[in-house]
Amino acid sequence: MISSAPTPQQPEIRPLAWADAPLLCPPWVGFPTCAGLPAGLKWSGDGAVPTIGARVHIYLNGFRPATVKAYFHSEGYLGVICAPDVLPDWYQQQAPGSRLDTSSAGSWSRAG
């Protein structure tokens, strides 16, 4: 009998779980607020860090207009996770069947 492997689950992340030990806060994980992220993170963008729900323009690889969904950190920098309005043609050709999953923090999923 062949059984399918259990579906991996995203760990439950609580934004303030690392408030007393921010160095334990995992990188590349999306958070709905900057609270609980390590202090002193650098923002390399022009102007202020955009708020959740803000409209931004992604100039990299033709993604263009997007909505900020979450914050993350890596290597001492603060970043934002965005959901682009439309996936660029090159991305749709490279990953056919991919679509935007607007129910989560700017993630993509693959149909089928």
C-alpha positions as CSV (number, residue, x, y, z in Angstrom):
1,M,0.0,0.0,0.0
2,I,1.3,3.4,-1.0
3,S,0.4,6.3,1.2
4,S,1.2,9.9,0.4
5,A,3.6,11.9,2.7
6,P,2.0,14.3,5.1
7,T,1.7,17.8,3.7
8,P,4.4,20.0,5.3
9,Q,2.9,22.7,7.5
10,Q,4.2,26.2,8.0
11,P,5.3,26.6,11.6
12,E,3.1,28.9,13.7
13,I,4.9,32.2,14.0
14,R,4.0,34.7,16.7
15,P,5.5,38.1,16.0
16,L,6.5,38.8,19.6
17,A,7.9,35.3,20.3
18,W,11.4,36.7,20.0
19,A,10.9,40.0,21.8
20,D,13.3,39.0,24.6
21,A,15.8,37.2,22.3
22,P,15.6,38.8,18.8
23,L,18.7,37.0,17.6
24,L,16.6,33.8,17.6
25,C,14.0,35.3,15.2
26,P,14.3,33.3,12.0
27,P,15.3,35.1,8.8
28,W,13.2,35.1,5.7
29,V,10.0,34.5,7.6
30,G,7.2,37.0,7.0
31,F,5.8,38.9,10.0
32,P,2.7,41.2,10.0
33,T,4.6,43.8,12.1
34,C,8.2,44.8,12.8
35,A,7.7,44.1,16.5
36,G,9.7,41.2,17.5
37,L,12.2,41.5,14.7
38,P,15.8,42.2,15.7
39,A,16.6,45.8,16.5
40,G,18.8,47.9,14.3
41,L,17.9,46.4,11.0
42,K,18.9,48.5,8.0
43,W,16.3,49.6,5.4
44,S,18.0,50.1,2.0
45,G,15.0,51.6,0.2
46,D,14.4,55.2,-0.5
47,G,12.2,56.9,2.1
48,A,10.4,55.2,5.0
49,V,9.6,51.5,5.3
50,P,6.2,51.0,3.6
51,T,3.4,49.9,5.8
52,I,1.4,46.6,5.4
53,G,-1.1,47.2,2.6
54,A,1.0,49.9,1.0
55,R,1.2,50.0,-2.8
56,V,4.8,49.8,-4.1
57,H,6.5,49.3,-7.4
58,I,9.0,46.4,-7.8
59,Y,11.6,47.5,-10.3
60,L,13.3,44.1,-10.4
61,N,12.6,41.6,-13.2
62,G,9.5,43.3,-14.4
63,F,7.2,42.6,-11.5
64,R,6.0,46.2,-11.2
65,P,3.0,47.2,-9.0
66,A,2.5,45.2,-5.8
67,T,1.1,45.3,-2.3
68,V,3.2,44.9,0.9
69,K,2.0,41.9,2.8
70,A,4.7,41.3,5.5
71,Y,8.1,42.1,6.8
72,F,11.2,39.9,7.1
73,H,14.9,40.2,7.9
74,S,18.1,38.7,6.7
75,E,21.8,39.5,7.1
76,G,21.0,42.7,9.2
77,Y,18.5,44.1,6.7
78,L,14.8,44.7,6.9
79,G,12.8,43.6,3.8
80,V,9.2,43.5,2.7
81,I,7.2,40.6,1.2
82,C,5.0,41.8,-1.6
83,A,2.3,40.3,-3.7
84,P,2.6,41.6,-7.3
85,D,-0.6,42.5,-9.1
86,V,0.4,40.3,-12.1
87,L,3.1,37.8,-12.5
88,P,5.4,38.8,-15.4
89,D,5.2,36.9,-18.7
90,W,8.7,35.4,-18.2
91,Y,7.7,34.0,-14.8
92,Q,4.5,32.5,-16.2
93,Q,6.4,30.8,-19.0
94,Q,9.1,29.6,-16.6
95,A,6.7,28.2,-14.1
96,P,3.4,27.3,-16.0
97,G,0.5,26.8,-13.8
98,S,1.8,29.2,-11.1
99,R,-0.6,31.7,-9.7
100,L,-0.7,34.3,-6.9
101,D,-2.2,33.1,-3.6
102,T,-3.5,36.3,-2.2
103,S,-4.7,34.6,1.0
104,S,-1.1,34.5,2.4
105,A,1.9,36.8,2.6
106,G,2.6,37.3,-1.0
107,S,3.2,33.7,-1.9
108,W,2.9,31.8,-5.2
109,S,1.4,28.4,-5.6
110,R,1.4,26.0,-8.5
111,A,-1.9,24.6,-9.8
112,G,-2.3,20.8,-10.2
